[in-house]
Amino acid sequence: MFRRFIITLAVLLTVISMLSFSLSPTYAQEQFGSNWSAQYYNNVSFSGTPISRIDAAINFSFGTGSPDPAIPPDNFSARWTGTQNFATAGTYTFTLARDDGARVFLDGALILNHTEGGAQAFTADLFVAAGAHTIVVEYFELSGTASISFSWRLSSAGALTPTFTGPTPTPGPTNTPAPTSLPPIPPGAITATVIRASVLNVRSAPFIGAPVLGRIRRSQTYAIVGRNSNATWFLLQLSGFQAWAFGYYLAFYGNEFNVPVVSAAGSGTFVDLNSQAVGITQGGMRLRAEPNTTSAQIGRIPWGQTIPITGRTADGAWYRTNWFGTVGWVYSPFIRIVEGNLNNVPIVP
């Protein structure tokens, strides 16, 4: 009798164990990746010779210290690069917690950009195809406590259900929606055709977090009217409006680098193409009324913004710019020139 009880109890425990494994949501587990190639810099501009190492995960709380004795506790930066495998296609929730600033690129597309400073956490929900994807995480610490954590989890498996914006399609004889009318393409125009997506979001600015203005479909072709400075995003002429598409999903007819640059600065404000030089901020920048550190602060420019360079000091230490209508000065060591020639920028007394 006792032996029968023991056998019955063992069977019950086995069944309960199997049920617990089968019911657990395997896709809810947080992933931190592995084998991150890390580069640590003793400045916030990612310049100079870094300290390189391999990190198992991006999940650090440095406190008031630093990642290495050769790195100062304040005003340092780090860049992690890793090829991470996503076993299942679906919508993933990416989580970034940082103090002070960080941003994340997935296959070259900016998916999280939070350089406002302070200790905060942010998320982004994105569809990711199964397979290997390259992720780059950039981080900077200004002062005080330093920490960063980056992870992701599968929130819903399966392919996206295509949805469309615009007028309601007209049913044909077989109840198949009619194709969306395409705008005419001027003769000789450089064009882009959607090839790597069934449905592709087009946005108001050249980054992932920008508002979606519409959706275009595989095999549709549009004239390109502009691009960003490194030719990763392209401004397309759609029916009645223009919108940005990520170049990874496009095939080009013609040399896309011959398209004029219309880099976006801030939230949808275009850089003046007549500027003699254009730069990108390499940290959170103070905009000052005069070219010195004692001058009044009249604005703040986040990390990674494109700005026109309209003037410079004789020693090259300060650049004059225009940030959303406010003319001021920024410290040049934290600006990377991406277009134009500084020698053509006038020296302002």
N, C-alpha and C positions, 0 to 999 in steps of 0.2 A: 504493500500500500504506500509506504513512504517512498519507495523507488519510483512508483508511478507518479507521485506528486512532484518529485524532483524533475522527472522527464517532462511533465506538463509545464512546469514552471520554466524550464529551459527553452521549450518551444515558444512559450509566450514571450519571453524576453527576446528571442531571436526575431519574432514577428514584429515586436515593437521597435527593435533596432532597425529593421529593414524599412518600416514605415517612416521612421524619423528621417532616414537618409533620403527616401523617395520624395518626401514632402518638403524638404528644405529647399529654399530658392537658391540654387547654386549661382545664379547670375547676380545675386545681391552682394557678393563678397567684394570688398574694396581691394583694388589692385594698385600697387605702387611701381610696377615694372621692375626691371633689373638691369645690371651692367650699364649704368649711366656713365658716360664719359664726361667728367666734370673738369671745368676750368675756372679757377679762382683768381681774381684780379685785385690788386691793392688800390683800386680806384673805382669809380662808378661809371666809367666810360668804356669798360671792356677793352682797354688798350694796354700795350706793353706785353711783357712775357708773363704768362699765367703760371700758376701752380696746377699741374694736371694730376688727376687720379681717377680711379673707378669707384663710384658710389653704388651701393646696393639698392638704395631708394632715395627719393628726394623727400626727406622727412626729418628736418633738423630744427632744434631749438638751441641756438648758440648763446642765448642769454645776452649778457653784455660783453661776451667774448667774441671769438672769430673762429673760422674753420681751420686755421693753421697759424702757427707762431709767426710766419712771415707775412700774414695778412692782418691789417689793423682792425680793431674792433668796430670802427666807424668808417663810413665812406669806402666800402668794398662792394664788389659785384661777383656774380657767378653765372656760368652758363652750363647747363646739362644737356647733352644730346644722347638720344637712345633710339634704337630700332626695336619697337615693342610689338608683340604679336597679339592680335585680337582674334580669338578662336571662333567667335560667333558674330555674324552680322547683326546689327541692331542699333538702337538708340542708347548711347552711353552718357552718363552723367559725370562730367569732369569737375573735380573740386580743387580749388586753389586757395590756400590760406597763407598769408604772408604778412610780414612786418619788416621792411617798409613797402617795397614795390616789386611787382613781378608781372611777367606776361608769358603766354604759352602759344607755341606754333604747332599745328598738326599738319604734316606734309606740306609745310611752307605757308599755311594759312593761319592767320592770327585768330585764335579762338577765345582767349582770355587776355585782357589788357587792363591791369589795375595797378597804376603807379601813383595813386593819390597819397600814399603814405599811411601810417598807422597800422594797427593790427586788425585785419578783417578777413573773412572767408567769402568766396564767390563760387558759383557753379555755372556750368554751361551744358546744355543737352544737345548732342549732335549725333546724327546717324553716321556710323563707321562701318565700312565694308570689312568682311573677314579677311585676315591676312596681316602682313607686316606693315607697320606705319612708322614714320619718323616723327619723333616728338622732340621739340627744343623748348627748354624752360630757361628764361633769363630772370635774374633776381638782382636787386641792389639793396644795400643797407646804408642809411644815412647816419643815424645816431640812435643811441639807446638800445633797446632790446632787439635782437635779430632772430627771426625764425621764418621757416618756409616749409610747406607740406603740399605735395601734389599727388593726386590719386584719381582713379576712375572706377566705375562699376557699370555693368550692363543693366539698364533699367527696363528695357523691353526688347525682346529678340524679334528678328524677322525684318523683311524689307519694308521700306516706306511705302505707304499708299499714295500714289501720285495725286496731287490736287493742283488746280489751276485757278488763276485769277483772270479778271477781264470779263467780257460779255458772255452770257450763257450760250454754249454751243448750240448750233442748229442741228436737229436730228436729220440724218440722211435716210435713204430708203431702208437701210439695215439697222437703223437706230444707233449708228456709230457717230459720235460727235465730229463735226466738220473741223478740219485743221484751222488753227488760228491764223488770220491773215497776216502776212509778213510785209514789212515796209519795203519800198523799192530800194535797190542798192545802186548807188551812183556808179557810172562806168569808171573802171580803174581803181575802185575802192579796195582797201585791204579788208578781208572778211574773216569771220570766225564762225565755225560750225560746231554745234554741241555734239560730242562723240562719247564722252565717258559718263553720261548720266541720262536716265530716262526723262527726268524732270530736273531742271537746274534753277535755283533761286537767283534772281538778279536783285542787286541792292543799291541803296542810295549813296554808298561810299565804298571804297575798296578795302573792306575788312569784314570778317565774319559777323561781328556783332551789329553791323549797320542794318537799319530797317529794310525788310524785303519789299520791293516795289512790284514784283511780279514773278512769274515763272515761265521759262522757255523749255522747249522739248528737244529730244534727240533728233539730229539730222536737220534742224532748222539753222539757217545761215543769216547772219546780220553783218552790217557794215560796222567796222570799228572806228570810233571817232576820237578815242583817247586811251591812254594807258597810265599806270603809275610809274614811278622812276625806275623800278627794277623789272618791269614788264611781267609782273605776276597777276595783275588785275587789269581788265580791259573794259572801257566804257563803250557800250553798244547802243546803236540807234534802233530803238524798237518803234512800234506803232504809236506815235504821238508823244513819246518820252524817251529819255535816255537812262540807262542803268548799268551798274558794274557787274561783271561776271568773273569768277576765278578762272585763270588761264589753264589750270590743270585739266579742266573738263572740255577744253576747246581744241579744235584743229584750225590752223590758219592758212589762208590762201594769200600769199604775199609775205613780205618781211614785216612781222609785227613790231619790230624795233623802229621802223620808220614812222610809226604812228606818233603824233605829238604827245608829249607828257602833260597830263593834267592832274598832277599829284594833289591829293586832298590834304588840307591842314585842319586839324580839329574836326568839328562835326559838320562836314559838308561844305566847308569854306575852301575854295580853290586858291592855290598859290598863284600869284601874278606871274604869268608866263614871260613877262618882260623883265623879270628880275635877272640880275647878272649872275646870281648864284642862289641855290636852294640847299638848305641843310635839314638834318633830322636830329632832334634832341636825343642825347644819350643818357639823360637823367631828368628828374623833375627840375624844371628851371624857374628861377625867379626872373620876372621881367622888371627891369629897373628904369627909372626915369632918366638917369645919366649913366655913363659907362664906368661905374665904380661901385664897390660893395657897400659904401656908406649912403648911396643914393636911395631914395624912397622906392619901395616895391610897389609897382602899379599893376601887376598881373602875375599869373602862374601858368606855365606851359608844361603839360604832362610829358612824360617820357615817351619817345617814339613818334612825336608829332613832326610834320613837315612844315618848315617855315621859310619865307623868303628872306634873303640877306640883302638889305638895301643900303647898307653903309658899314664901315668898319673904322676902328681907331688906327692910328699910325703904327702902333706896335702889334696890331692884330689880336689883342687880348679880348676885345669886345666886338660884337656884331649888333648892328641895328636891324630890327625886324618890325613887322606889323602883325599883331596877334588879335584877330577879330576887331580890327579898327583901332586898336591901341598901339601907338608907336613907342617902342622902348628898346632897351639894350639887354643882351644876354651874354654870359661869359663863354668865350669861344672854345676853350678846351673840351666842353661838353656838347659841342655841335659837330656832327660829321657832314661834310659837304658832299652832296650826292649829284648835283647838277651845276653846270656853269663853271666859271673861272673866278676865283677870288681876286685875281689881279685886275679884273674889270669892275670890281665893286669900288665905288668911290670912298676915299678917306674923308671922314667927317671930322672937322677940327674940334 
